[in-house]
């Protein structure tokens, strides 16, 4: 599994929107958050509204949030429709070439990649404190006001393994 401190392996994947996305192009513009997920993953379903909050909080800033689906395009599109999922969705299935390179332990796994720093944070499963830390870092990078995306006491557990 790619660890914090490592250089982020470059890749290009198709998006559900029909465009191609290349990591080296995005990371030159600002931080990139990669979220590896699967349509039938219970922890991914729990994380989806929190990931949407994170996306919405900084939607107009210079950063990229790519949700990398390990299913085919049909499975990814079904999840997006069902959960109103808003981040940019890239499709890695069925071949899983990028997933094999990053080698996440489980889904969801998040990788925060910062310009000239490589991978600075890896979060496996659903972890409210790590989601809020990602929010802090994205806000700090852009000089924006921090938004708590995973508040305590909202009915969801503070952590759930993937």
C-alpha positions as CSV (number, residue, x, y, z in Angstrom):
1,X,0.0,0.0,0.0
2,X,1.3,3.5,-0.9
3,X,2.2,5.2,2.4
4,X,2.5,8.8,3.6
5,X,5.8,10.3,2.5
6,X,5.8,8.3,-0.8
7,X,5.6,9.9,-4.2
8,X,2.2,9.4,-5.7
9,X,2.2,7.0,-8.6
10,X,1.0,8.7,-11.7
11,X,-2.0,7.4,-13.7
12,X,-4.7,8.3,-16.1
13,X,-8.3,7.0,-15.8
14,X,-11.6,7.7,-17.6
15,X,-14.3,9.5,-15.7
16,X,-18.0,8.8,-15.7
17,X,-18.3,12.1,-17.5
18,X,-16.4,10.8,-20.5
19,X,-13.2,12.8,-19.9
20,X,-9.7,11.4,-19.1
21,X,-8.0,12.4,-15.8
22,X,-4.2,12.4,-15.3
23,X,-2.8,12.7,-11.8
24,X,0.3,14.6,-12.9
25,X,-1.8,17.3,-14.4
26,X,-4.1,17.7,-11.4
27,X,-1.4,17.7,-8.7
28,X,0.4,20.6,-10.5
29,X,-2.7,22.7,-9.7
30,X,-3.3,21.9,-6.1
31,X,-4.0,19.0,-3.7
32,X,-5.7,15.9,-5.0
33,X,-7.8,13.5,-2.8
34,X,-8.2,10.0,-4.2
35,X,-11.0,7.9,-2.6
36,X,-11.0,4.2,-3.6
37,X,-14.4,2.6,-3.2
38,X,-16.8,-0.1,-4.3
39,X,-20.5,0.1,-5.0
40,X,-21.4,-2.7,-2.6
41,X,-19.1,-1.7,0.3
42,X,-21.1,-0.9,3.4
43,X,-18.4,1.4,4.8
44,X,-18.3,3.2,1.5
45,X,-22.1,3.8,1.7
46,X,-21.6,5.2,5.3
47,X,-18.8,7.5,4.1
48,X,-20.6,8.8,0.9
49,X,-22.5,11.7,2.6
50,X,-19.3,12.8,4.4
51,X,-17.3,12.7,1.2
52,X,-20.1,14.8,-0.4
53,X,-19.8,17.3,2.4
54,X,-16.1,17.5,1.9
55,X,-16.6,18.0,-1.8
56,X,-19.2,20.7,-1.3
57,X,-17.2,22.5,1.4
58,X,-14.4,23.3,-1.1
59,X,-16.0,22.8,-4.4
60,X,-14.9,26.2,-5.8
61,X,-11.3,25.9,-4.6
62,X,-8.3,24.8,-6.5
63,X,-8.1,21.1,-5.6
64,X,-9.3,17.8,-7.1
65,X,-11.4,15.1,-5.5
66,X,-11.4,11.9,-7.5
67,X,-13.5,9.0,-6.3
68,X,-12.0,5.9,-7.9
69,X,-14.5,3.1,-8.3
70,X,-13.3,-0.4,-8.4
71,X,-16.4,-1.5,-10.3
72,X,-17.2,-1.0,-13.9
73,X,-18.8,2.2,-15.2
74,X,-22.4,0.8,-14.8
75,X,-21.8,0.0,-11.2
76,X,-20.2,3.4,-10.5
77,X,-23.1,5.2,-12.2
78,X,-25.6,3.2,-10.2
79,X,-24.0,4.2,-6.9
80,X,-23.8,7.8,-8.0
81,X,-27.5,7.9,-8.8
82,X,-28.5,6.1,-5.6
83,X,-26.4,8.2,-3.2
84,X,-26.3,11.5,-5.2
85,X,-22.5,11.2,-5.0
86,X,-20.9,14.5,-6.1
87,X,-17.1,14.1,-6.4
88,X,-15.6,13.4,-9.8
89,X,-15.9,9.6,-10.3
90,X,-13.2,7.7,-12.2
91,X,-13.5,4.1,-13.2
92,X,-10.8,1.6,-12.4
93,X,-12.8,-1.6,-12.8
94,X,-12.8,-4.2,-14.0
95,X,-9.1,-4.3,-14.6
96,X,-8.1,-2.4,-11.4
97,X,-4.8,-1.2,-12.7
98,X,-4.6,1.9,-10.5
99,X,-5.9,0.0,-7.5
100,X,-3.1,-2.6,-7.9
101,X,-0.5,0.2,-7.9
102,X,-1.9,2.0,-4.8
103,X,-2.9,-1.3,-3.2
104,X,-5.5,0.0,-0.7
105,X,-6.0,-2.3,2.3
106,X,-9.8,-2.0,2.0
107,X,-12.5,0.3,0.8
108,X,-12.8,3.1,1.3
109,X,-9.2,4.2,1.4
110,X,-8.3,7.9,0.9
111,X,-5.0,9.3,-0.3
112,X,-4.3,13.0,0.1
113,X,-1.6,14.1,-2.4
114,X,-0.1,17.6,-2.0
115,X,2.0,19.4,-4.6
116,X,5.7,18.8,-4.2
117,X,5.0,16.6,-1.1
118,X,3.5,13.5,-2.5
119,X,1.2,11.4,-0.4
120,X,0.7,13.2,2.9
121,X,-2.2,11.3,4.5
122,X,-3.8,7.9,4.1
123,X,-7.1,7.0,5.7
124,X,-8.5,3.5,5.6
125,X,-12.2,2.8,6.4
126,X,-14.4,5.5,7.7
127,X,-12.6,7.7,10.3
128,X,-14.3,11.0,11.2
129,X,-11.0,12.5,12.7
130,X,-9.2,11.8,9.4
131,X,-12.0,13.2,7.3
132,X,-11.8,16.4,9.4
133,X,-8.0,16.4,9.0
134,X,-8.3,16.2,5.3
135,X,-10.8,19.1,5.4
136,X,-8.3,21.1,7.5
137,X,-5.5,20.5,5.1
138,X,-7.5,21.4,2.0
139,X,-8.8,24.6,3.7
140,X,-5.3,25.5,4.8
141,X,-3.8,25.0,1.3
142,X,-6.4,27.3,-0.2
143,X,-6.5,29.8,2.6
144,X,-10.2,29.0,3.1
145,X,-12.2,28.6,6.3
146,X,-12.1,25.1,7.7
147,X,-15.4,23.2,7.6
148,X,-16.0,20.3,10.0
149,X,-17.4,17.6,7.7
150,X,-17.7,14.8,10.2
151,X,-19.1,16.2,13.5
152,X,-19.3,14.0,16.6
153,X,-22.7,13.0,17.8
154,X,-24.4,12.9,14.4
155,X,-25.4,9.2,14.8
156,X,-22.5,7.7,12.8
157,X,-19.7,6.0,14.6
158,X,-16.3,7.8,14.9
159,X,-14.7,4.9,13.0
160,X,-15.8,1.9,11.0
161,X,-13.3,-0.4,9.3
162,X,-13.6,-1.0,5.5
